Amino acid sequence: MLVRVVDCNFVSLRGRKIKNLSQKASRSTEVERSCTNPEMISMAGIYVHIPFCKQACYYCNFHFSTQLNNREAMVAAICKDIDLRHHYLTETKLNSVYFGGGTPSLLDKSQLSEIFQRIRHYFELKEGAEITFECNPDDITSGYLNDLLALGVNRLSLGIQSFFDADLEFMHRAHNGLDALKSLKLIKNAGFDNYSLDLIYGSPTTSDEMWQYNVNQLIDAGVPHISAYCLTIEDNTVFGRWQKQKRLEPIDDEKASRQFYYLLDALEEAGYHAYEISNFAKPGYEAVHNSNYWTGQAYLGVGPAAHSYNGEERQWCVANNARYMKSVEDGIVEVQNEVLTLADRCNEMIMTRLRTSGGLDLDELSRIFGPNYRKLIEKGLENGEMISHIHREGNRIKLSRSGKMMADRLAASLFIVESD
């Protein structure tokens, strides 16, 4: 029996593991596999998690360590992880590789070269495959950028967050506003034409005028891809502890909404495509790797806390550097697995597709999961809040302008689960 979920808990962050429904139902493997959509796992990617940072940003809840003395050992472990788990992907041709973290730009050329060599040993990169590398502005030099180009990196993701020192100091970033401006020039001079810059809005230190300046700086610079995220307070962060101690006020939702709507209007006028709620691109510069996450493609994640997905299950490595390296050394990578039910997959499709400009295609959902799932979704769409914050184009459901500010809640209201 299919029923609506009234209480659910999930997290979706930068394409890492999507935590599914707390309530699940068991189904036979045969039924599960028969309903896997081959179109959704036809392309493969690799995510490499580099778990080091110079210092902890106060908002960050990703796994990292500020102990940098074992980088060589970690690189060796990541390479052996690839040796041990490359078969997780049945597709040996990759259309994307993504180095994230943490701070990948804390590794030097020789260390990165080891990882690239191991990937290329087991996988073939499709022609034009996207190879993205996350950098911090304070790590950027012309020599380092040339090294990345020589290794095959063809896309950068730069964590600017703001051009104002007040914002950066509040967030405990390692760079300042001048570093941000310099790094942007260095990227252009190095010859990278495909790159993305991150911004954060909604911070207590970011006035509307400051936010407008940040956005217009990127527009004026002709940045081809922009990712913008509202500052969120996570429990296991410095900001989370401060908020519990009453040292930090909750985020001002009205200000965050104003700044988000300014972002939408300014980037649309400048010719950017809002292809996902937090991601904006000039034509042809949409991120391949992240788009694959949102459309359900398979990927292998290596490194501590990295997540993998093969169409039937999610798998994630232990979020502890020492335990990860020890397990790899012992020849059995310490991972956890979560087998996804039909309802899990359906709910993930709802959550991810609603965040994209293409929206949720009910015909596709019905083809993959069956008419009973569609009927429940259709019923959920009759909810008054849904009607107020979505619009329908035939069989395609899209979030309205106001709906984008409450995407996760709207998606959760449509979630379903199988029950005996």
The 8 nearest C-alpha neighbors of each residue, nearest first, counted from 0:
[[1, 418, 417, 419, 2, 416, 371, 24],
 [0, 2, 417, 416, 418, 415, 3, 372],
 [3, 1, 416, 415, 417, 0, 4, 418],
 [2, 4, 415, 414, 5, 416, 1, 413],
 [5, 3, 415, 414, 6, 416, 2, 7],
 [6, 4, 3, 7, 412, 414, 411, 415],
 [5, 7, 4, 8, 411, 21, 20, 412],
 [8, 6, 20, 21, 5, 4, 9, 411],
 [9, 7, 20, 21, 19, 6, 10, 18],
 [10, 8, 18, 19, 17, 7, 11, 20],
 [9, 11, 18, 17, 12, 8, 16, 19],
 [10, 12, 17, 14, 9, 13, 15, 16],
 [11, 13, 14, 15, 10, 16, 17, 61],
 [14, 12, 15, 11, 289, 16, 292, 99],
 [13, 15, 12, 292, 289, 16, 11, 293],
 [14, 16, 13, 12, 306, 17, 11, 305],
 [17, 15, 306, 18, 14, 11, 313, 315],
 [18, 16, 11, 10, 19, 15, 9, 12],
 [19, 17, 9, 10, 16, 20, 8, 11],
 [20, 18, 9, 17, 343, 21, 8, 347],
 [19, 21, 22, 7, 8, 23, 343, 9],
 [20, 22, 7, 19, 23, 8, 6, 18],
 [21, 23, 20, 24, 416, 7, 4, 19],
 [24, 22, 21, 416, 20, 417, 25, 340],
 [23, 25, 417, 418, 26, 340, 22, 416],
 [26, 24, 23, 27, 340, 417, 418, 419],
 [27, 25, 28, 24, 31, 30, 340, 29],
 [26, 28, 29, 30, 31, 25, 32, 340],
 [29, 27, 31, 30, 32, 26, 33, 25],
 [30, 28, 32, 27, 31, 33, 26, 34],
 [29, 31, 33, 27, 28, 32, 34, 26],
 [32, 30, 28, 29, 33, 34, 27, 341],
 [33, 31, 35, 29, 34, 30, 28, 311],
 [32, 34, 30, 31, 35, 29, 36, 28],
 [33, 35, 32, 31, 367, 36, 30, 368],
 [36, 34, 32, 33, 37, 31, 310, 367],
 [35, 37, 38, 39, 367, 34, 40, 310],
 [38, 36, 39, 40, 41, 35, 310, 34],
 [39, 37, 41, 36, 40, 296, 42, 35],
 [38, 40, 295, 296, 37, 36, 41, 294],
 [41, 39, 296, 297, 37, 42, 38, 310],
 [42, 40, 38, 39, 37, 296, 43, 297],
 [43, 41, 40, 296, 297, 94, 93, 44],
 [44, 42, 297, 93, 298, 94, 90, 296],
 [43, 45, 298, 95, 93, 96, 94, 299],
 [46, 44, 96, 299, 298, 300, 97, 47],
 [45, 47, 300, 97, 96, 98, 299, 301],
 [48, 46, 98, 301, 300, 302, 97, 99],
 [47, 49, 302, 100, 99, 305, 50, 98],
 [48, 50, 100, 103, 101, 51, 99, 102],
 [51, 49, 63, 101, 100, 48, 64, 62],
 [50, 52, 64, 101, 63, 102, 65, 49],
 [53, 51, 65, 54, 102, 101, 64, 63],
 [54, 52, 65, 51, 55, 173, 67, 102],
 [53, 55, 52, 65, 56, 173, 172, 171],
 [56, 54, 57, 52, 171, 53, 59, 65],
 [57, 55, 171, 59, 172, 58, 170, 54],
 [56, 58, 237, 170, 238, 59, 171, 55],
 [59, 57, 56, 238, 236, 232, 170, 237],
 [60, 58, 56, 61, 57, 236, 55, 233],
 [61, 59, 236, 235, 62, 58, 233, 234],
 [62, 60, 59, 63, 101, 100, 304, 50],
 [61, 63, 50, 318, 304, 60, 101, 64],
 [64, 62, 50, 51, 101, 52, 61, 65],
 [63, 65, 51, 66, 50, 52, 62, 67],
 [64, 66, 52, 53, 51, 67, 54, 63],
 [67, 65, 64, 68, 51, 69, 52, 53],
 [66, 68, 69, 65, 70, 51, 64, 52],
 [67, 69, 70, 66, 71, 72, 65, 73],
 [70, 68, 72, 71, 67, 73, 66, 74],
 [69, 71, 73, 72, 68, 67, 74, 106],
 [72, 70, 74, 73, 69, 75, 110, 68],
 [71, 73, 75, 69, 70, 74, 76, 324],
 [72, 74, 76, 70, 75, 71, 77, 69],
 [75, 73, 77, 71, 76, 72, 70, 78],
 [74, 76, 72, 78, 73, 77, 79, 71],
 [77, 75, 73, 79, 78, 74, 324, 80],
 [76, 78, 80, 74, 79, 302, 75, 73],
 [77, 79, 75, 81, 80, 76, 114, 117],
 [80, 78, 82, 76, 81, 77, 83, 75],
 [79, 81, 77, 83, 82, 78, 76, 84],
 [80, 82, 85, 78, 79, 84, 83, 77],
 [83, 81, 79, 80, 84, 85, 78, 117],
 [82, 84, 80, 81, 85, 79, 330, 331],
 [83, 85, 81, 86, 87, 82, 80, 299],
 [86, 84, 81, 87, 82, 83, 88, 121],
 [85, 87, 88, 84, 89, 83, 91, 82],
 [88, 86, 85, 84, 89, 299, 309, 307],
 [89, 87, 86, 90, 85, 299, 309, 91],
 [88, 90, 91, 86, 87, 309, 43, 85],
 [89, 91, 88, 92, 43, 42, 93, 41],
 [92, 90, 122, 123, 89, 93, 88, 121],
 [93, 91, 123, 90, 124, 122, 125, 94],
 [94, 92, 124, 43, 44, 95, 125, 123],
 [93, 95, 128, 125, 44, 124, 43, 129],
 [96, 94, 129, 44, 128, 288, 93, 130],
 [95, 97, 130, 45, 44, 46, 131, 129],
 [96, 98, 131, 46, 130, 132, 47, 99],
 [99, 97, 47, 132, 46, 133, 131, 48],
 [100, 98, 48, 133, 103, 47, 49, 97],
 [101, 99, 49, 102, 48, 50, 103, 98],
 [100, 102, 50, 51, 63, 49, 52, 99],
 [101, 103, 100, 52, 104, 51, 105, 49],
 [104, 102, 49, 105, 106, 99, 133, 100],
 [103, 105, 134, 106, 102, 138, 135, 133],
 [104, 106, 103, 102, 107, 51, 138, 52],
 [107, 105, 104, 103, 110, 111, 108, 70],
 [108, 106, 110, 109, 111, 105, 104, 143],
 [107, 109, 111, 110, 112, 146, 106, 147],
 [108, 110, 112, 111, 107, 113, 106, 114],
 [111, 109, 113, 112, 107, 108, 106, 74],
 [110, 112, 108, 114, 113, 109, 107, 115],
 [111, 113, 109, 115, 110, 114, 108, 116],
 [114, 112, 116, 110, 111, 115, 117, 109],
 [113, 115, 117, 111, 112, 116, 78, 118],
 [116, 114, 112, 118, 117, 113, 119, 111],
 [117, 115, 119, 113, 114, 118, 112, 120],
 [116, 118, 120, 114, 115, 119, 78, 113],
 [119, 117, 115, 120, 116, 121, 122, 114],
 [118, 120, 122, 116, 121, 117, 123, 115],
 [121, 119, 117, 118, 122, 116, 123, 115],
 [120, 122, 119, 118, 117, 85, 123, 91],
 [123, 121, 91, 119, 92, 118, 120, 124],
 [122, 124, 92, 119, 93, 91, 125, 121],
 [125, 123, 93, 92, 128, 94, 126, 122],
 [124, 126, 128, 94, 93, 92, 127, 123],
 [125, 127, 128, 124, 94, 129, 123, 93],
 [126, 128, 125, 129, 94, 124, 130, 95],
 [129, 127, 94, 125, 95, 126, 124, 130],
 [128, 130, 95, 94, 131, 127, 96, 153],
 [131, 129, 96, 152, 153, 95, 97, 154],
 [132, 130, 154, 97, 155, 98, 152, 129],
 [131, 133, 98, 155, 156, 97, 154, 134],
 [134, 132, 156, 99, 157, 155, 103, 98],
 [135, 133, 157, 104, 156, 132, 136, 103],
 [134, 136, 158, 138, 137, 157, 104, 139],
 [137, 135, 182, 138, 179, 139, 178, 174],
 [136, 138, 174, 135, 139, 178, 173, 182],
 [139, 137, 136, 135, 104, 140, 134, 105],
 [138, 140, 136, 137, 182, 143, 141, 144],
 [141, 139, 143, 142, 144, 138, 185, 182],
 [140, 142, 144, 143, 185, 145, 189, 139],
 [143, 141, 145, 140, 144, 146, 139, 147],
 [144, 142, 146, 140, 145, 141, 147, 139],
 [143, 145, 147, 141, 146, 142, 140, 148],
 [144, 146, 148, 142, 143, 147, 149, 141],
 [147, 145, 143, 149, 144, 148, 108, 142],
 [148, 146, 144, 150, 149, 152, 145, 143],
 [147, 149, 145, 152, 151, 150, 146, 144],
 [148, 150, 146, 147, 151, 145, 152, 144],
 [151, 149, 147, 148, 152, 146, 112, 115],
 [150, 152, 148, 149, 153, 147, 130, 115],
 [151, 153, 130, 148, 147, 150, 154, 131],
 [154, 152, 130, 151, 131, 129, 148, 193],
 [153, 155, 131, 193, 194, 130, 152, 132],
 [156, 154, 194, 132, 131, 133, 195, 157],
 [155, 157, 133, 195, 194, 196, 132, 134],
 [156, 158, 196, 134, 135, 133, 159, 195],
 [159, 157, 197, 135, 160, 196, 134, 156],
 [158, 160, 197, 161, 157, 179, 198, 196],
 [198, 161, 159, 199, 197, 158, 162, 167],
 [162, 160, 163, 159, 198, 213, 166, 167],
 [161, 163, 176, 213, 179, 164, 159, 160],
 [164, 162, 176, 161, 165, 166, 167, 175],
 [163, 165, 167, 166, 176, 175, 168, 162],
 [166, 164, 168, 163, 167, 169, 204, 205],
 [167, 165, 169, 164, 163, 204, 168, 170],
 [168, 166, 164, 170, 172, 169, 165, 171],
 [167, 169, 171, 165, 170, 166, 164, 172],
 [168, 170, 166, 167, 171, 165, 204, 172],
 [171, 169, 167, 57, 168, 172, 56, 166],
 [172, 170, 168, 56, 169, 57, 167, 173],
 [171, 173, 167, 170, 56, 174, 168, 175],
 [172, 174, 171, 54, 137, 175, 53, 167],
 [175, 173, 137, 172, 178, 136, 176, 179],
 [176, 174, 178, 164, 177, 167, 179, 173],
 [175, 177, 162, 179, 163, 178, 164, 180],
 [176, 178, 180, 179, 175, 181, 162, 174],
 [179, 177, 181, 175, 176, 180, 136, 174],
 [180, 178, 176, 182, 177, 136, 181, 159],
 [179, 181, 177, 183, 178, 182, 176, 184],
 [182, 180, 178, 184, 183, 179, 177, 185],
 [183, 181, 185, 179, 136, 184, 180, 139],
 [182, 184, 186, 180, 181, 185, 179, 187],
 [185, 183, 187, 181, 182, 186, 188, 180],
 [184, 186, 182, 188, 187, 183, 189, 141],
 [187, 185, 189, 183, 184, 188, 191, 182],
 [186, 188, 184, 190, 185, 189, 191, 183],
 [187, 189, 185, 190, 186, 184, 191, 141],
 [190, 188, 186, 187, 191, 185, 141, 144],
 [189, 191, 188, 187, 192, 186, 185, 148],
 [192, 190, 193, 187, 186, 189, 194, 153],
 [191, 193, 190, 194, 187, 223, 154, 153],
 [194, 192, 154, 191, 223, 153, 284, 155],
 [195, 193, 155, 154, 156, 224, 192, 223],
 [194, 196, 224, 156, 225, 155, 157, 223],
 [195, 197, 157, 225, 156, 158, 159, 226],
 [198, 196, 226, 158, 160, 159, 227, 225],
 [197, 160, 199, 227, 161, 159, 226, 228],
 [200, 198, 228, 160, 229, 227, 230, 161],
 [201, 199, 229, 202, 230, 228, 255, 258],
 [200, 202, 255, 229, 230, 254, 203, 205],
 [201, 203, 205, 204, 200, 230, 250, 199],
 [204, 202, 205, 201, 250, 206, 251, 248],
 [203, 205, 202, 166, 206, 165, 169, 201],
 [206, 204, 202, 203, 209, 210, 166, 207],
 [207, 205, 209, 208, 210, 204, 203, 202],
 [206, 208, 210, 209, 211, 258, 205, 254],
 [209, 207, 211, 206, 210, 212, 205, 213],
 [210, 208, 212, 206, 211, 207, 205, 213],
 [211, 209, 213, 207, 212, 208, 205, 206],
 [210, 212, 208, 214, 213, 209, 215, 207],
 [211, 213, 209, 215, 210, 214, 216, 208],
 [214, 212, 210, 216, 211, 215, 161, 162],
 [215, 213, 211, 216, 217, 212, 210, 218],
 [214, 216, 218, 212, 217, 213, 219, 211],
 [217, 215, 213, 219, 214, 218, 212, 220],
 [218, 216, 220, 215, 214, 219, 222, 221],
 [217, 219, 215, 221, 220, 216, 222, 214],
 [218, 220, 216, 221, 217, 215, 222, 214],
 [219, 221, 217, 218, 222, 216, 215, 183],
 [220, 222, 218, 219, 223, 217, 216, 224],
 [221, 223, 217, 220, 224, 218, 195, 225],
 [224, 222, 281, 280, 221, 284, 194, 193],
 [225, 223, 280, 195, 279, 222, 194, 284],
 [226, 224, 196, 279, 195, 278, 197, 280],
 [227, 225, 278, 197, 277, 196, 279, 198],
 [228, 226, 198, 277, 199, 197, 225, 278],
 [229, 227, 199, 277, 200, 230, 198, 226],
 [228, 230, 200, 201, 199, 231, 255, 227],
 [231, 229, 201, 202, 199, 200, 228, 232],
 [232, 230, 229, 233, 58, 250, 228, 201],
 [231, 233, 239, 238, 58, 234, 230, 236],
 [234, 232, 239, 235, 236, 231, 60, 58],
 [233, 235, 239, 236, 232, 240, 238, 237],
 [236, 234, 233, 239, 60, 237, 240, 238],
 [237, 235, 239, 238, 234, 233, 60, 58],
 [236, 238, 57, 240, 239, 241, 58, 235],
 [239, 237, 241, 236, 240, 57, 58, 232],
 [238, 240, 234, 236, 242, 233, 237, 241],
 [241, 239, 243, 237, 242, 238, 244, 236],
 [242, 240, 246, 238, 244, 239, 243, 247],
 [241, 243, 247, 245, 239, 244, 240, 246],
 [242, 244, 240, 245, 241, 239, 246, 247],
 [243, 245, 241, 242, 246, 240, 247, 239],
 [246, 244, 242, 243, 247, 241, 248, 240],
 [247, 245, 241, 244, 242, 248, 243, 240],
 [248, 246, 242, 241, 245, 249, 238, 244],
 [247, 249, 242, 250, 246, 245, 251, 203],
 [250, 248, 251, 247, 242, 232, 252, 203],
 [249, 251, 252, 248, 201, 202, 203, 231],
 [252, 250, 254, 253, 255, 249, 201, 203],
 [253, 251, 255, 254, 250, 256, 201, 249],
 [254, 252, 256, 255, 251, 257, 258, 250],
 [253, 255, 257, 256, 251, 252, 258, 201],
 [254, 256, 201, 252, 258, 253, 257, 259],
 [257, 255, 259, 253, 254, 258, 252, 260],
 [258, 256, 254, 260, 259, 255, 261, 253],
 [257, 259, 261, 255, 256, 260, 254, 262],
 [260, 258, 262, 256, 261, 257, 255, 263],
 [261, 259, 263, 257, 262, 258, 256, 264],
 [260, 262, 258, 264, 259, 263, 265, 257],
 [261, 263, 259, 260, 265, 264, 266, 258],
 [264, 262, 260, 261, 266, 265, 267, 259],
 [265, 263, 261, 267, 262, 266, 268, 260],
 [264, 266, 268, 262, 267, 263, 261, 269],
 [267, 265, 269, 271, 268, 263, 264, 262],
 [266, 268, 271, 270, 264, 269, 265, 263],
 [267, 269, 265, 266, 270, 264, 271, 263],
 [270, 268, 266, 267, 271, 265, 218, 264],
 [271, 269, 267, 268, 266, 281, 272, 282],
 [272, 270, 281, 280, 267, 266, 279, 269],
 [271, 273, 280, 279, 274, 281, 270, 267],
 [274, 272, 279, 275, 278, 271, 276, 356],
 [273, 275, 356, 355, 272, 279, 278, 276],
 [276, 274, 355, 278, 354, 273, 277, 356],
 [275, 277, 354, 278, 355, 403, 273, 274],
 [276, 278, 227, 226, 275, 228, 279, 273],
 [279, 277, 226, 275, 276, 225, 273, 274],
 [280, 278, 273, 225, 272, 224, 271, 274],
 [281, 279, 224, 271, 272, 285, 284, 223],
 [280, 282, 271, 223, 284, 272, 283, 224],
 [283, 281, 284, 280, 272, 271, 285, 270],
 [282, 284, 285, 281, 280, 223, 286, 272],
 [285, 283, 280, 281, 282, 286, 223, 224],
 [284, 286, 280, 283, 287, 224, 282, 281],
 [287, 285, 289, 288, 290, 284, 224, 129],
 [286, 288, 290, 289, 291, 285, 129, 95],
 [289, 287, 291, 290, 95, 286, 292, 44],
 [288, 290, 292, 291, 286, 287, 14, 293],
 [291, 289, 293, 287, 292, 288, 286, 294],
 [290, 292, 296, 294, 288, 289, 293, 295],
 [293, 291, 289, 290, 295, 294, 14, 296],
 [292, 294, 290, 351, 291, 295, 352, 289],
 [295, 293, 291, 292, 296, 290, 39, 352],
 [294, 296, 39, 292, 293, 291, 40, 297],
 [297, 295, 40, 291, 39, 42, 292, 294],
 [298, 296, 309, 43, 40, 308, 310, 42],
 [299, 297, 44, 43, 45, 308, 307, 309],
 [298, 300, 307, 45, 46, 44, 301, 308],
 [299, 301, 46, 305, 307, 306, 45, 47],
 [302, 300, 47, 305, 48, 77, 46, 80],
 [301, 303, 48, 305, 77, 47, 304, 49],
 [304, 302, 318, 316, 305, 317, 323, 320],
 [305, 303, 318, 316, 317, 315, 302, 62],
 [306, 304, 300, 301, 302, 303, 316, 315],
 [307, 305, 315, 300, 16, 314, 15, 304],
 [306, 308, 299, 300, 314, 298, 313, 315],
 [309, 307, 313, 297, 298, 312, 310, 314],
 [310, 308, 297, 311, 312, 298, 88, 307],
 [309, 311, 308, 312, 40, 297, 35, 295],
 [312, 310, 309, 339, 338, 313, 308, 35],
 [313, 311, 338, 339, 337, 308, 309, 310],
 [314, 312, 308, 337, 307, 336, 338, 315],
 [313, 315, 336, 307, 335, 306, 337, 334],
 [316, 314, 306, 334, 335, 305, 304, 307],
 [315, 317, 334, 304, 303, 305, 333, 318],
 [316, 318, 304, 319, 303, 334, 333, 323],
 [319, 317, 304, 303, 316, 62, 320, 323],
 [318, 320, 322, 317, 321, 323, 303, 304],
 [319, 321, 323, 322, 303, 324, 318, 50],
 [322, 320, 324, 323, 319, 325, 326, 73],
 [323, 321, 325, 319, 324, 320, 326, 317],
 [322, 324, 320, 326, 321, 325, 303, 319],
 [323, 325, 327, 321, 326, 322, 76, 328],
 [326, 324, 328, 322, 327, 323, 321, 329],
 [327, 325, 332, 329, 323, 328, 324, 331],
 [326, 328, 332, 330, 324, 329, 325, 331],
 [327, 329, 325, 326, 330, 324, 76, 331],
 [330, 328, 326, 327, 331, 325, 332, 324],
 [329, 331, 327, 328, 326, 332, 83, 79],
 [332, 330, 326, 327, 329, 333, 83, 328],
 [331, 333, 327, 326, 334, 330, 323, 80],
 [332, 334, 326, 317, 316, 331, 323, 335],
 [335, 333, 316, 315, 317, 332, 314, 336],
 [334, 336, 315, 314, 316, 337, 333, 317],
 [337, 335, 314, 313, 338, 334, 315, 312],
 [336, 338, 313, 312, 339, 314, 335, 311],
 [339, 337, 312, 311, 336, 313, 340, 314],
 [338, 340, 312, 343, 311, 337, 344, 341],
 [341, 339, 343, 342, 344, 338, 31, 26],
 [340, 342, 344, 343, 345, 31, 339, 368],
 [341, 343, 345, 416, 340, 344, 346, 415],
 [344, 342, 340, 346, 341, 345, 339, 347],
 [345, 343, 347, 341, 346, 342, 348, 339],
 [344, 346, 342, 348, 347, 343, 341, 349],
 [347, 345, 349, 343, 348, 414, 344, 342],
 [348, 346, 350, 344, 349, 345, 351, 343],
 [347, 349, 345, 346, 351, 350, 352, 344],
 [350, 348, 346, 347, 352, 351, 353, 410],
 [349, 351, 347, 410, 348, 353, 352, 346],
 [352, 350, 293, 348, 354, 353, 349, 347],
 [353, 351, 359, 358, 354, 355, 349, 348],
 [354, 352, 358, 355, 359, 351, 350, 349],
 [353, 355, 352, 351, 275, 276, 406, 350],
 [356, 354, 275, 352, 357, 358, 353, 274],
 [355, 357, 274, 358, 275, 273, 354, 397],
 [358, 356, 355, 359, 352, 397, 274, 353],
 [357, 359, 397, 353, 352, 396, 356, 355],
 [358, 360, 396, 352, 395, 353, 361, 349],
 [361, 359, 395, 363, 362, 394, 364, 358],
 [362, 360, 364, 363, 394, 365, 395, 359],
 [363, 361, 365, 364, 360, 366, 394, 395],
 [364, 362, 366, 360, 361, 365, 367, 359],
 [363, 365, 361, 367, 362, 366, 368, 360],
 [364, 366, 369, 362, 370, 368, 363, 367],
 [365, 367, 363, 364, 369, 368, 362, 370],
 [368, 366, 364, 365, 369, 34, 36, 363],
 [369, 367, 365, 364, 366, 372, 34, 341],
 [368, 370, 365, 371, 366, 372, 367, 373],
 [371, 369, 373, 365, 372, 374, 368, 366],
 [372, 370, 374, 373, 369, 375, 1, 365],
 [373, 371, 375, 370, 374, 369, 368, 376],
 [372, 374, 370, 376, 371, 375, 365, 377],
 [375, 373, 377, 371, 376, 372, 370, 378],
 [376, 374, 378, 372, 373, 377, 379, 371],
 [375, 377, 379, 373, 378, 374, 413, 380],
 [376, 378, 374, 380, 375, 379, 373, 381],
 [379, 377, 375, 376, 380, 381, 374, 382],
 [378, 380, 376, 381, 377, 413, 382, 375],
 [379, 381, 377, 382, 378, 385, 376, 386],
 [382, 380, 379, 378, 383, 386, 385, 377],
 [383, 381, 385, 380, 384, 379, 386, 378],
 [382, 384, 386, 385, 381, 387, 380, 388],
 [385, 383, 387, 386, 382, 388, 409, 381],
 [384, 386, 382, 388, 387, 383, 380, 389],
 [385, 387, 383, 384, 388, 389, 382, 381],
 [388, 386, 384, 385, 389, 383, 402, 399],
 [389, 387, 402, 399, 385, 386, 401, 398],
 [390, 388, 398, 399, 397, 386, 385, 387],
 [391, 389, 397, 399, 396, 398, 392, 388],
 [390, 392, 396, 395, 393, 397, 389, 394],
 [393, 391, 395, 394, 396, 390, 397, 360],
 [394, 392, 395, 391, 396, 360, 361, 390],
 [393, 395, 361, 360, 392, 362, 396, 391],
 [394, 396, 360, 392, 359, 393, 391, 361],
 [397, 395, 391, 359, 358, 390, 360, 392],
 [398, 396, 358, 390, 389, 353, 391, 399],
 [399, 397, 389, 402, 403, 388, 390, 353],
 [398, 400, 389, 402, 388, 401, 390, 403],
 [399, 401, 402, 403, 398, 388, 404, 260],
 [402, 400, 399, 403, 404, 388, 405, 398],
 [403, 401, 388, 399, 398, 405, 404, 400],
 [402, 404, 406, 405, 401, 400, 398, 399],
 [403, 405, 402, 401, 406, 256, 400, 259],
 [406, 404, 402, 403, 408, 407, 409, 401],
 [407, 405, 403, 409, 408, 402, 404, 410],
 [408, 406, 410, 409, 405, 411, 350, 354],
 [409, 407, 411, 410, 406, 405, 412, 413],
 [408, 410, 406, 412, 411, 407, 405, 385],
 [409, 411, 407, 350, 412, 413, 408, 406],
 [412, 410, 408, 414, 413, 409, 407, 7],
 [411, 413, 409, 410, 414, 408, 5, 379],
 [412, 414, 411, 410, 379, 376, 415, 409],
 [415, 413, 411, 346, 4, 412, 3, 410],
 [414, 416, 3, 4, 2, 342, 413, 346],
 [417, 415, 342, 2, 1, 4, 3, 418],
 [416, 418, 1, 24, 0, 342, 2, 23],
 [417, 419, 0, 24, 1, 416, 2, 23],
 [418, 0, 417, 24, 1, 25, 2, 416]]
